[in-house]
């Protein structure tokens, strides 16, 4: 018999271990003496022939309770099974060794900064789950749970008007390749996580330092979108001021040229009093989550606000007339006049008043003398109270912008 083959057989016998699940595990001492009684391999070779020491063995390889072939060797043309000779009644639990070392990695294509488009399309981000240490036959059956969320942190800005914007949590079950389908226009810190269960073990992985930033529309995009809004029915047609041009100018002045975002893609917050949370092209105060990140929503709501201010301006002269009725009647009696009226407000004053009101306050008031009484201009037997323009300079700032 070949000495090297015998050494292999002895080594296998010494090192073979039987799991605790074996039903008839022999004590270690029950099988060691037959091998260890020889001082070395040479003693064994010179002793009784091996086939006389070991009983006859079957010619077919035995199998475990799970159907796995156990190793065998051939000595002097006799096939010897380790199962028959050493562990005649063992039971094995089949375990895929690599599963206990499985790992899950998350791989992101590109980044770490992703920009939405100026026409409000969220970035297309491809991510992949990569499993290692798994039985290849299981890989096609693994399903992955993907979780995506975008959060903007106020601490990222030095503006005291900044606030947190917490985006919705998107959770889907998909394959190993995933592209988030964002249902909101949001920016900030992007977190993508994935989990999978492999052989009863839950594996997880998470992205880090990913970010989504905003993109400003061009002036042409901005003005074209504003022009899609209908002119309200109460807008004075006789006014020299064009409705859409006024909106272009308000947007330009409010956000330094129609900017929803700063150069780094973060929200453009207002510089009003702290904690008012104004933001965006039209500087809506306070701004909703959508108004902060979606410039079209910001424009929509800014135009809605302007139209409400226009309605206020249209009805303003009548409200002033009611409020000053007593003062005007007193002026009529004091000046012995037949009547005292307020001069017509006119279509241009309506538009100018609406512009001022978008910023806050009123533009026109009844002119008054040093005693605080309405100033009356006399035309025959009729007195006329006149309007005086005031404001804070906002109107002229707006009208100075390109339209």
C-alpha positions in Angstrom: 0.0 0.0 0.0 1.2 3.5 -0.8 2.4 5.3 2.4 1.2 8.7 1.3 -2.3 7.4 0.8 -2.3 5.8 4.2 -1.2 9.1 5.8 -4.1 10.8 4.1 -6.5 8.2 5.5 -5.1 8.6 9.0 -5.3 12.4 8.9 -8.9 12.2 7.7 -9.8 9.9 10.5 -8.2 12.0 13.2 -9.8 15.3 12.0 -13.3 14.2 11.1 -15.8 15.7 13.5 -19.4 14.7 13.9 -22.1 17.4 14.6 -24.0 17.2 17.9 -27.0 16.3 15.9 -25.5 12.8 15.3 -27.9 10.2 16.8 -25.2 7.6 17.6 -22.0 9.5 18.1 -19.3 7.1 19.4 -17.0 8.3 22.2 -13.7 9.7 20.9 -11.9 6.9 22.8 -13.9 4.2 21.0 -12.2 4.8 17.7 -8.9 6.5 18.4 -7.1 3.4 19.9 -7.3 1.4 16.7 -5.3 4.2 15.0 -3.2 5.6 17.8 -1.8 2.3 19.1 0.8 2.5 16.4 3.6 4.8 17.1 3.9 5.9 13.5 2.9 4.9 10.0 5.9 2.6 9.6 4.7 0.5 12.5 1.3 0.2 10.8 2.8 -0.8 7.5 4.8 -3.6 9.2 1.9 -4.8 11.3 -1.2 -6.8 10.4 -2.4 -5.9 6.9 -5.0 -3.1 7.0 -7.8 -5.2 5.4 -7.4 -7.5 8.4 -7.7 -4.6 10.9 -10.8 -3.0 9.3 -13.8 -5.1 8.4 -14.9 -5.5 4.8 -16.6 -2.4 3.4 -19.3 -1.9 0.8 -18.3 -0.9 -2.7 -20.8 2.0 -2.9 -20.4 5.3 -1.2 -22.9 5.9 1.7 -24.9 9.1 1.9 -25.9 11.3 4.7 -29.6 11.8 5.7 -29.5 14.8 3.4 -28.3 12.9 0.4 -24.7 14.1 0.4 -21.9 11.7 -0.5 -19.3 11.2 2.2 -15.6 10.9 1.2 -14.2 7.5 0.6 -10.8 6.0 -0.2 -9.6 2.8 -1.9 -7.0 0.6 -0.2 -5.7 -2.6 -1.8 -8.6 -2.6 -4.2 -11.2 -2.4 -1.4 -13.4 0.7 -1.2 -13.5 2.1 2.4 -16.2 4.5 3.5 -15.5 6.7 6.5 -19.1 6.6 7.4 -19.2 2.8 7.7 -15.9 2.5 9.5 -16.0 5.5 11.9 -19.5 6.9 12.2 -21.8 4.2 11.1 -25.0 6.0 12.3 -24.5 9.8 12.0 -27.0 12.4 10.9 -25.9 15.7 9.3 -27.7 19.1 8.9 -26.8 20.5 5.5 -25.5 24.1 5.9 -24.3 26.3 3.1 -21.1 27.7 4.7 -21.1 30.9 2.7 -24.5 32.1 3.9 -23.2 32.7 7.4 -20.8 35.3 5.9 -23.3 36.9 3.5 -22.9 40.7 3.1 -25.1 43.3 1.4 -23.7 46.4 -0.3 -25.5 49.3 -1.8 -24.0 50.8 -4.9 -25.1 54.2 -6.3 -24.4 55.2 -9.9 -22.9 58.8 -9.9 -23.4 61.3 -7.2 -23.0 62.2 -4.5 -24.9 65.4 -5.6 -27.8 65.1 -7.9 -29.7 68.1 -9.4 -33.3 68.2 -10.4 -34.0 69.8 -13.8 -35.1 73.4 -14.3 -38.4 72.0 -15.6 -39.0 70.2 -12.3 -37.9 66.7 -13.1 -36.4 64.9 -10.1 -33.0 63.3 -10.8 -32.8 59.8 -12.1 -30.8 57.8 -9.6 -29.8 54.2 -10.2 -28.9 52.1 -7.2 -27.9 48.4 -6.9 -27.9 45.9 -4.1 -24.9 43.6 -4.2 -24.9 40.4 -2.2 -21.8 38.4 -1.5 -21.3 35.1 0.2 -24.6 33.7 -0.9 -25.4 30.4 -2.6 -25.8 31.3 -6.3 -29.0 29.2 -6.4 -30.6 31.5 -3.9 -29.7 34.8 -5.5 -32.6 34.8 -8.0 -35.2 34.3 -5.2 -34.0 37.2 -2.9 -36.4 40.2 -2.8 -35.2 43.6 -1.6 -37.0 46.2 0.4 -36.0 49.7 -0.7 -36.6 52.8 1.4 -36.0 56.4 0.2 -36.4 59.8 1.9 -35.2 63.3 1.2 -34.8 65.7 4.2 -33.7 69.4 4.1 -32.2 70.5 7.3 -32.5 74.2 8.3 -29.1 73.9 9.9 -27.6 73.8 6.4 -28.5 77.5 6.0 -27.3 80.5 7.9 -30.6 82.3 7.2 -32.8 82.4 10.3 -35.9 82.0 8.1 -34.8 78.5 7.0 -36.8 75.6 8.3 -36.7 71.8 8.0 -38.5 70.2 5.1 -39.1 66.5 5.7 -40.0 64.6 2.6 -42.2 61.5 2.5 -40.8 58.0 3.0 -41.0 55.9 -0.1 -40.9 52.1 0.5 -41.1 49.5 -2.2 -40.2 45.8 -2.7 -38.2 45.2 -5.8 -35.2 43.5 -7.3 -31.5 44.2 -6.8 -31.6 47.2 -9.2 -33.7 50.1 -8.2 -34.5 53.7 -9.3 -36.5 55.8 -6.8 -39.8 57.2 -8.2 -40.1 60.4 -6.3 -43.7 61.6 -5.9 -42.7 65.1 -4.7 -40.3 67.7 -5.8 -37.9 67.8 -2.8 -34.3 68.5 -2.2 -31.8 68.1 0.6 -30.1 65.1 2.1 -31.0 61.9 0.3 -31.0 58.6 2.2 -31.5 55.3 0.4 -31.5 52.0 2.4 -32.0 48.4 1.3 -32.7 45.2 3.3 -33.0 41.6 2.3 -33.5 38.3 4.2 -31.1 35.5 3.2 -31.4 32.1 4.9 -33.3 33.6 7.8 -30.8 36.4 8.3 -31.7 40.1 7.6 -29.0 42.1 5.9 -29.1 45.9 5.5 -27.2 48.6 3.8 -27.6 52.4 3.6 -26.3 55.2 1.5 -24.3 58.1 2.9 -23.7 61.8 2.0 -26.1 61.9 -1.0 -27.8 65.2 -1.8 -30.4 66.5 -4.2 -30.3 70.2 -5.2 -32.6 72.5 -7.0 -32.2 74.2 -10.4 -33.6 77.6 -11.3 -35.7 78.1 -14.4 -34.4 80.4 -17.1 -36.0 83.9 -17.4 -37.7 82.6 -20.6 -39.0 79.5 -18.8 -40.2 81.6 -15.9 -42.0 84.3 -18.0 -43.5 81.7 -20.3 -45.0 79.9 -17.3 -46.4 83.1 -15.8 -48.0 83.9 -19.2 -50.1 80.7 -19.0 -52.1 82.2 -16.2 -55.4 83.9 -17.3 -56.0 87.6 -16.7 -58.6 87.9 -14.0 -61.9 89.5 -15.0 -61.5 92.4 -12.6 -58.2 93.6 -14.0 -58.7 97.1 -15.3 -58.4 96.8 -19.1 -57.9 100.5 -19.5 -54.7 100.4 -17.4 -51.4 101.1 -19.1 -49.9 98.3 -17.1 -49.8 94.8 -18.7 -51.0 92.1 -16.3 -48.3 89.5 -17.2 -45.5 92.0 -17.3 -46.3 93.2 -13.8 -46.1 89.6 -12.6 -42.7 89.2 -14.4 -41.5 92.3 -12.6 -42.7 91.2 -9.2 -41.0 87.8 -9.6 -37.8 89.5 -10.7 -37.7 91.9 -7.8 -38.8 89.5 -5.1 -36.0 86.9 -5.8 -33.2 88.9 -7.5 -34.0 87.9 -11.1 -36.5 85.1 -10.6 -34.4 82.7 -8.5 -36.0 79.9 -6.6 -32.6 78.6 -5.3 -29.3 79.9 -4.3 -26.2 79.1 -6.5 -25.6 75.9 -4.4 -29.1 74.6 -5.2 -30.5 75.2 -1.7 -33.8 77.2 -1.1 -33.7 81.0 -1.4 -35.2 82.1 1.9 -36.5 85.6 2.5 -34.7 88.2 4.5 -37.7 89.5 6.4 -38.1 89.2 10.1 -36.8 85.9 11.4 -39.1 82.9 11.6 -41.4 84.1 8.9 -40.1 81.3 6.6 -40.6 83.1 3.3 -39.1 81.5 0.2 -38.9 81.1 -3.5 -39.3 83.3 -6.6 -42.4 85.0 -5.3 -41.1 85.0 -1.7 -44.3 83.4 -0.3 -44.5 84.0 3.4 -44.8 81.6 5.1 -43.9 79.1 2.4 -45.2 75.5 2.3 -42.9 72.5 1.5 -44.1 72.6 -2.2 -43.6 76.4 -2.4 -40.0 76.0 -1.2 -38.9 73.3 -3.7 -41.4 73.5 -6.6 -40.9 76.9 -8.4 -44.1 76.4 -10.4 -46.2 76.0 -7.2 -44.4 79.1 -5.9 -45.5 81.0 -9.0 -49.0 79.7 -8.9 -49.5 80.7 -5.3 -47.7 84.1 -5.8 -50.2 84.9 -8.6 -53.1 83.8 -6.5 -51.9 86.2 -3.8 -51.5 89.1 -6.3 -55.0 88.5 -7.7 -56.4 88.7 -4.1 -54.5 92.0 -3.6 -55.9 93.2 -6.9 -59.5 92.5 -5.6 -58.6 94.5 -2.5 -57.4 97.4 -4.6 -60.5 97.4 -6.8 -62.7 97.7 -3.8 -60.4 100.1 -1.9 -61.9 103.5 -3.0 -65.4 102.4 -2.0 -64.2 101.3 1.5 -62.4 104.7 1.9 -65.5 106.5 0.9 -67.5 104.8 3.6 -64.8 105.3 6.2 -64.4 109.0 5.5 -68.1 109.8 4.9 -68.5 111.7 8.2 -65.3 113.7 7.6 -66.3 114.7 4.1 -69.8 115.7 5.2 -68.3 117.9 7.9 -66.0 119.5 5.3 -69.0 120.2 3.1 -70.8 122.1 5.9 -67.7 123.9 7.0 -66.9 125.1 3.5 -70.6 125.7 2.6 -70.5 123.4 -0.3 -73.2 121.5 -2.1 -71.3 118.3 -2.0 -67.8 116.8 -1.3 -66.6 113.8 -3.3 -63.5 111.7 -3.6 -61.7 112.0 -6.9 -61.9 108.9 -9.2 -59.3 106.3 -8.3 -58.7 105.2 -11.9 -57.4 102.0 -13.5 -53.7 102.7 -13.1 -54.1 103.5 -9.4 -55.8 100.2 -9.0 -52.9 98.3 -10.5 -50.3 100.3 -8.5 -52.2 99.8 -5.3 -52.3 96.0 -6.0 -48.5 95.9 -6.5 -47.9 97.7 -3.2 -50.3 95.4 -1.4 -48.4 92.3 -2.6 -45.5 93.6 -0.4 -47.8 94.8 2.4 -49.6 98.1 3.4 -51.4 100.5 1.2 -50.1 103.0 -1.4 -52.8 105.6 -1.7 -54.5 107.6 1.1 -56.8 110.7 1.2 -54.7 113.8 1.4 -54.9 115.6 4.7 -54.0 119.1 6.0 -51.9 120.0 9.1 -55.0 119.4 11.3 -55.5 115.9 9.9 -58.6 116.8 8.0 -59.2 115.7 4.4 -57.7 118.3 2.0 -60.5 119.6 -0.2 -60.1 121.2 -3.7 -63.1 123.4 -4.5 -64.7 123.4 -8.0 -67.6 125.8 -7.8 -69.9 124.4 -5.2 -68.4 121.0 -5.2 -65.5 119.9 -3.1 -63.1 117.1 -4.1 -60.9 115.1 -1.8 -57.7 114.0 -3.5 -55.5 110.9 -3.3 -51.9 111.1 -2.3 -49.4 108.3 -3.0 -47.2 107.1 -0.2 -45.8 103.6 0.2 -42.3 102.3 1.1 -40.7 102.4 -2.3 -41.7 98.8 -3.2 -43.8 99.9 -6.2 -40.9 101.7 -7.9 -38.5 98.8 -7.2 -40.9 96.5 -9.0 -41.5 98.8 -12.0 -37.8 99.2 -12.4 -37.4 95.5 -13.3 -37.3 94.1 -16.8 -40.6 92.6 -17.9 
